[in-house]
Amino acid sequence: MKKPGQIVALGGGMFSMEPDNGMLDKYILNLVPKKRPKICFFGTASNDGKEYREMFYEFFNNMKCEPSHLSFHEPPDDIEKFILDKDIIHVGGGNTRFIIETWKKYGVDKIMKKAWNSGVILTGMSAGAICWFDDGITNPSPGVLTRLPCLGLLKGSFCPHYDDKVELRESFHKLILDGVIENGIGAEDGAAVHYIGNEILRVVTSRPGVTAYEVKKIRNKIVETPLESVFLGKESELAGANSNSPRDVLNTVISYVEKINEHDIEGLTEIMSDDHVFVDSLGMVVKGKKEMVNAWKMFLNWFPDYRINIRNTVLTDDTVGIFGTATGTFDTEDAGNHDKFKIPAAWRAKVKDKLVTEWQAIADNEIVRDIIKGNGAKLMFKSKFKSKSN
């Protein structure tokens, strides 16, 4: 099963705006499980300006990584090979139209889609964030802002500098109200929206008190909904002093969800603690790694397309709350709509030493239980596993 691509879209920040901070830069580097990830800078939006590129190297030359850049003034012989060799592509701010026009000229728009699908992490600030969405904003003439079709890897629209540029925010609202662009995300300076596929995994910030907003047109009005955000400064205070750091906790849980979605039983085994405890929505408990692995095998055989879709996460110490939906179809030859489910759900995961020790599902699973009963598999856990109620 193909792993969904990752994009980190920033309203503003990183080495060019916060050279003495580095929280967002390090967050992105830490997404790659390598000692020295390869990060490549695209200064296309600033016409490959030398000063911007020098700021990139000044910061990342001091990090544990392999920095490089791509300039279209002197492009490599094989652009596709050059890009696909990287772990992270970071696109700087400037003129979004420059990005789209230049990339299409060199076929980089298509290459970026390949990179995204192959696991290269795509990031960018301001124009370098807008470019990944369906809809961007451009100014073809002074004082006029209109839609700019972008790469479309992410659905909807994006507005950077949401707290800093009032006129940009107001124009963003007007274009959504007028139906020129789709609903979208407004990100403040210092806020980064981390996507897996088209789902927001989390919002992280380099400054306390900032965040990103879901911006929607509802009944001819703009409604802004602030997204839960995690200030990375909390992590920096604990880094090195705590083997169960917030980053480790969150990354462990995200890996666990990915293994569930990939139906990777061996991968789940590696992330579970030996004394792993599972609690279902009725309070039924399954204890022990072996018992839970058997339970996952049976459940994933019943629902071979089962998937957890993350909408948001909340982190507190060693525990992560996950909010989203669960979907699946019972494996039967004549599967119909009555064998499918899509339900809002939440999960609570507890982590110790980078292993999931507890996994609790919190949802109205009546429809799932009806599907199982309707297909002749009653009382799943009671008949197959040692379990008891809380």
PyMOL commands that set and color helices and strands:
alter all, ss='L'
color gray80, all
select helices_A, chain A and resi 14-16+23-29+44-46+50-60+79-84+96-106+108-118+127-130+166-177+233-238+246-262+265-271+289-302+337-339+366-374+380-384
alter helices_A, ss='H'
color red, helices_A
select strands_A, chain A and resi 6-10+38-42+66-70+88-91+121-125+133-141+144-149+154-159+184-187+191-196+199-205+212-218+221-226+229-231+272-279+284-287+307-316+319-329+340-352+355-363+387-389
alter strands_A, ss='S'
color yellow, strands_A
deselect
rebuild
show_as cartoon
